[in-house]
Amino acid sequence: MSSAPQLPRLYAIIDADTLAAGDLRGFAAELVSGGATLIQYRSKNATSREILSTARELRRNAPRARLIMNDRADLCLAAGFDGVHLGQDDLSVASARTIVGPQCWIGASAHNPEQVREADRSPADYVAIGPVFRTGSKKNPDPVLGVEGVLAARVLTRKPLVAIGGITRANCRDVIQAGADSVAVISDLADSPRQSVKDFLRILE
């Protein structure tokens, strides 16, 4: 495992399934211009070839941002991304580490205390806990944990903790105060992404 990463307060997520290809490129550019330095690319419905093509374009257009591939360690490596984020149904963290090597970040999702403990024991670089609040970005979301779930996860791991799920400019400070190092945001970046990023960074100073 690489040394524990210093996560920025904002972990921006691009959900390709809600954006057209042209919009996706512009959206990513807006995130970066607003100050986002850590961006995950997520695409649940595209083919591997489509994901890789878009990812390589994102890499070219955002050379200074740290880019994280959702789910796919192989495409992370092929696209020259900086890390991969794994869900509970994806490749194991240990297996992903053999693919991406020691320098790439690996994140592991957790939705309950036992999964947090498992991620803490794994070679993951950070743990993502959620959903903290109700979210519309997943068809079948796990049970909402609330801020209390973040507090509980903080006790169970010393790894950097990313909170995800329904996080907005209105509630993000509560999540950080509960022990999260970073907040992952999808929906509340959708409108005016550049200004939204600036707002988050200002609120989370």
URDA-V109352 format. One record per residue. N is the residue number from 0. D_CENTER is the distance of its C-alpha to the mean C-alpha in Angstrom with 2 decimals. Layout:
# URDA-V109352
((N:D_CENTER) (N:D_CENTER))
This chain:
# URDA-V109352
((0:18.18) (1:17.56) (2:18.21) (3:15.77) (4:13.34) (5:13.82) (6:10.58) (7:11.22) (8:11.49) (9:9.26) (10:5.59) (11:6.56) (12:5.80) (13:9.06) (14:10.58) (15:13.54) (16:15.59) (17:16.30) (18:17.26) (19:20.17) (20:19.93) (21:21.68) (22:19.72) (23:16.42) (24:17.89) (25:19.16) (26:16.04) (27:14.16) (28:17.30) (29:17.36) (30:13.92) (31:15.12) (32:18.53) (33:17.33) (34:15.90) (35:12.15) (36:11.71) (37:8.05) (38:6.83) (39:5.06) (40:8.18) (41:8.82) (42:12.53) (43:14.23) (44:17.76) (45:18.47) (46:20.45) (47:19.38) (48:21.58) (49:20.08) (50:16.47) (51:17.82) (52:19.96) (53:17.37) (54:14.98) (55:18.03) (56:18.86) (57:15.55) (58:16.17) (59:19.68) (60:18.95) (61:16.27) (62:17.87) (63:16.88) (64:13.15) (65:10.90) (66:9.40) (67:7.08) (68:8.66) (69:7.74) (70:10.68) (71:13.19) (72:14.21) (73:17.32) (74:15.88) (75:13.58) (76:16.92) (77:18.93) (78:16.95) (79:16.89) (80:13.13) (81:12.11) (82:10.00) (83:8.94) (84:6.74) (85:9.58) (86:10.73) (87:14.16) (88:16.04) (89:14.74) (90:16.43) (91:16.94) (92:15.25) (93:18.76) (94:19.37) (95:16.23) (96:17.32) (97:20.67) (98:19.29) (99:16.96) (100:19.11) (101:18.86) (102:17.34) (103:13.96) (104:11.06) (105:10.23) (106:7.79) (107:9.55) (108:9.27) (109:12.39) (110:14.41) (111:17.61) (112:19.32) (113:20.37) (114:16.98) (115:15.89) (116:19.09) (117:18.51) (118:15.13) (119:16.97) (120:19.74) (121:17.74) (122:16.98) (123:13.24) (124:12.27) (125:10.02) (126:9.84) (127:7.63) (128:10.51) (129:11.29) (130:12.40) (131:13.87) (132:15.74) (133:16.88) (134:14.59) (135:15.83) (136:12.85) (137:13.89) (138:17.53) (139:18.05) (140:15.75) (141:16.43) (142:18.66) (143:17.62) (144:17.53) (145:18.23) (146:18.12) (147:20.36) (148:17.71) (149:15.70) (150:19.07) (151:19.87) (152:16.73) (153:17.39) (154:20.84) (155:19.85) (156:17.71) (157:18.09) (158:14.83) (159:12.27) (160:10.80) (161:7.62) (162:8.97) (163:7.89) (164:10.60) (165:13.17) (166:12.38) (167:14.70) (168:16.71) (169:19.33) (170:17.64) (171:14.93) (172:17.61) (173:18.62) (174:15.26) (175:15.36) (176:19.03) (177:18.37) (178:16.75) (179:13.01) (180:12.27) (181:9.35) (182:8.40) (183:5.50) (184:7.92) (185:9.21) (186:12.92) (187:14.09) (188:13.31) (189:15.36) (190:18.72) (191:19.59) (192:16.15) (193:17.84) (194:19.52) (195:16.66) (196:14.61) (197:17.90) (198:18.45) (199:15.27) (200:16.05) (201:19.62) (202:19.08) (203:16.90) (204:19.37))
